Amino acid sequence: MSENDKDKPTAYELKPLGAPVMAGWSLTLATGLLETAGRRMGLVNKLATDAGLHQLRGVHLPESPTFLPTDTLACEAAVAAAGVAAPPSSAAAAAASAQLVASLVTAKRPASAFVSAMDLHEAYKARTTTPVQVAEHVVSAIEFDAAQDKPVGAMYVWLKDEIMAQARASADRYAQGKQLGPLDGVPVAVKDEADAVPYATGGGTTFLKTPATADADSVARLRSAGAIIIGKTRMHELGVDVTNCNPGCGTPRNPYNVDHFTGGSSGGSAAAVAAGLCPIAIGADGGGSIRIPAAYTGVFGLKPTAGRISGRGSMRLAMSVGVVGPIGATAHDLALSYALMAGPNPDDVTAKNNPATVVKDFDKIESLAGIRIGVYWPYFEDADPVIVAACKAALDKLVERGATLVEIAIPDLALYRTCHAMTILSEMSVFASTLPQASQLGTGTRLMLLTATALTPADYINAQQIRTRGMDLMRRLYKDVDVIVTPTTAILPPKIVDGALTHGYSNYSEGSKAMQYIFFGNFLGLPAVTVPVGYAEPSSLPIGMQFMGKWWDENLLLRLANATEHVLSKERRPASLYSKLI
């Protein structure tokens, strides 16, 4: 597409990617063939060409490349409205965090069958239970699940003594009236991508085993608020796909239907929340890796603005598109964990100069007047009919509260999807190249990374030029709307097929439908939240809806998540395998 054509309206043209579906031995054989003869026979280049990864070759692009998608103009506007975030470890930062948390503690919460962090905090204060009793329940639930024929298997590594020691320390604080806040004594699970002492950070691999010497910034902030870190969760190996199928480290099953995937790559974290092991988990999102599993397992997930939450201490699998973020049982859990995790880190080049974190008007949900929700209907409706119906029904309830739907058009969706793929594949390939044991990666991971070998530095630069164009497009769109709404995924959670659990699974078409509404947030650095809006029957599989906001405007996304939870509270139900902590 030329510079002169970029603003011309275009017909909706996003189609699923086509490639053979492979699982078990067929995947093993195909990967081996491509690794040994694929380049010589031109098969790897053909795969990349068929996927559209070479479409920008020979095209003149006038834009300068953007390598980190943080909008400086939006940042300046956010600073003007909210001020500059105080440096971490300062008295001002502590006071700001305390103020944010205090504003959320008093927020009205809908009746829910899900146990929230605030439910636990209030029970501890009332002495109807203790952090030790809750920790014992968590341990029992993990052990019981592991003994099942088809376990959910959310947790990868955990240590009973470590969990109980944290619980006893929390119980002592409550007994003395010196609790650290509403997260004190609350179980929190951590994706195997972020450092959490005393566990190793493996990124879903079988061979990275060095124990962490310090917590990742995101983990440290929650631990310092009293959270009980219950261990590391299963993830898709190196986060390269969105099923969370991992033959090496184990594949978590969907708590709503154990014959289906959780989605990934933060599938273990989402499953831990959906199974009731914890109301909050830490995930990471480079291509929907928080939002897809959160939607598939019926919980809330926030992909923040690039740089809003520091990634220090987390594996930088895809530097420019990947971010750390929370997964929560309720919108309140999401807001509370976000308020504590967000903030600058001078040692993190991607998170140095943040605007101050805001959670204003979180419970201002009776009236949504003045909120403009952008909808590109051909895009919105290109999903399974049951998903479209559930999302439309949820939107209708928000409109009843005063929100306004604004029809918009988003051109060149296929181009932006391709450029996100070029970016994340290139960056993941660079990371994988630093691993001396890369040959030990699973077949599905090696197949995905093999595609990246057909990309050149020029391809990567071209994609970053299109990123500049996309950010310009979004600045224009957000003059007319406050958020853009879509389903979170275009398909329901896929079924676990024969051979997948032992030898892996590859389905590009299915993956492209799972990521259909995802890539803008990562490629352009925009914040997005997924909210549960219903279930498909008779499978009971959950359905999620996504709001994508302006850079640095997580505040409005959390308000809309809270409003959606309130209007749908009577319809929401936990999984049949949900373990209620109190």
Secondary structure, DSSP 8 states (H G I E B T S, - for coil): --GGGTTS-------------EETHHHHHHHHHIIIIITTTTHHHHHHHHTTTTTTTT----S---SS---HHHHHHHHHHH-B---TTSHHHHHHHHHHHHHHHTS-----SS--HHHHHHHHHHTSS-HHHHHHHHHHHHHHHHTSSS----EEE--HHHHHHHHHHHHHHHHTT---STTTT-EEEEETTB--TTSB--TT-SS---B-SS--HHHHHHHHTT-EEEEEE---GGG-SSS---TTT---EETTEEEEE--SSSHHHHHHHHTTS-SEEEEEESSSTTHHHHHHTT-EEEE--TTTB--TTB--SSTTT-EEEEEESSHHHHHHHHHHH-B--TT-TTSSS-B----TTTT--S--TT-EEEE-HHHHTSS-HHHHHHHHHHHHHHHHTT-EEEE-----HHHHHHHHHHHHHHHHHHHHHT-TTGGGS-HHHHHHHHHHTT--HHHHHHHHHHHHHHHHHHHHHTTT-SEEEEES-SS---B--TTHHHH-EE-HHHHHHHTTTTHHHHHHT--EEEEEEEEETTTTEEEEEEEEE-TT-HHHHHHHHHHHHHHTTTT----TT-----
